[in-house]
């Protein structure tokens, strides 16, 4: 029972982070049909920017985190303007490949600035444990879940009530109709990349404080975004959240209950990915498209 | 000066290289390929071998991505299947190279067809993500491959690298001997694949790429030809992998991760999608880029001593930047740039 609670909590915490990262991915896909292979590197950048502002420059940590997240948003907007915009209308393989090239470039930049050796993360989430159903669970995990939920709530309000959010939904629904209603699609893309960078940065910061360190391995999480979004449906935001939680939990249970030398936690998400693709390619909540010649 | 196409026979119309300047160029390239190893030192020979092996893998990937339009991020996994099946046959059973390489290639073709099964229902981005899963699963099998008897790495006994009993170390250094094997395989691959796209299957591949539903309507058996494309493509991936195993003598899973898949995708994007010669240019570009950078770093290390510690990042960054710049400024790759050069001279002085 104790193990179950612990695994569930760490699964939900990881799942919430996956969901955050997947959310940014889905936003970009919905607004501009771009599959972003550099999502993991956005996590990396968010984590290292926070390391820079809080640890290296020494800003008081809440302010440092805010500055880092804003810088990440700027990086997102720059990526969209410099790299993705010239490729509008190119075939899918080109767009995939440019984000792959981008991920390589971003990793090289991060590596050149901060090196590859893992560095201790600044501590802002409390490290002590609390007891839930008789099992001791790290408080930082509870915080991670709480912060992710808070961000989801804020984004939901943003999409429902703000002018930008409604414009984004319009573009996702029908790009041409939105254009003819006077919505600036370019602006929407910039906002989508900014939000994706912000959610990824927050995910990166949470991962950094759960791991207790920051290193290149954070970018590995970027690959896990694919099982999550395929499970939930490539174009569904609720799907990203639920898919994130399911993948997080399954990964945690597979890693905890199956023999550890198999390392099942790493491969289970991808087996699920293949199964989902074979059975229900549009995912749990994705939209089905009818194809015409 | 050539002013138009004036074929008078069907044979001339269907020829791969109808014009004499094209045949002259091929002959010159062949002569260069034959002469090169006698003058090159081991460093350049090993680069040439790496390029030839990479080119075989890139041509294989191009069959799938460039000609059939099925995006695959699993080439690294298929290379691994070829490398480890050849390696295991050589290391455990002591089979010589001329047996292991063909068997490993065929085995990889079967594995590739298996992982092509999702293409029955998936296309485009979804298929790309499915091949990503295939890559991760193959990597996982290799890293937890106790049942296969692979530790951290697998070493292949040197004496298995022989062809009909002639050892690779019999004539001079092994790089020189392997040159003839790798380049020979590359030439056979080029001839096979160039002709493939004049055959029924090849035409079906191109039809699927251009518009799969329309291809189905005119009677192309989509599933069968997609599987065939996966199998053919993986066959060459397996060939490249098996050659790598015998050439390097030691292989580990780290050589075949998703980064390798990306490397091969970059080769065909930079070289030119849907072009055999483009795959070779791309393979050469991607192989030479890090080598050139490390030579450059060695030259500059006197003036800027800390440059060596930045070299890995420079190589990785240059790789990413090359992909981005090519996609933005010349999406059709090196092959298009070369065609522009040729057109300039062909049409000169009336270049409009």
Interface residues (C-beta under 8 A of the other chain):
Chain A: X35 X83 X86 X87 X90 X92 X93 X94 X96 X97 X98 X100 X101 X102 X103 X104 X105 X106 X107 X108 X109 X111 X112 X223 X226 X227 X230 X234 X261 X262 X263 X266 X267 X270 X271 X273 X274 X277 X278 X281 X291 X292 X293
Chain B: X65 X71 X117 X118 X121 X122 X124 X125 X126 X128 X129 X130 X132 X133 X134 X136 X137 X140 X143 X144 X211 X213 X214 X217 X258 X262 X265 X266 X269 X273 X310 X312 X313 X314 X315 X316 X317 X319 X320 X321 X322 X323 X324 X327 X328 X331
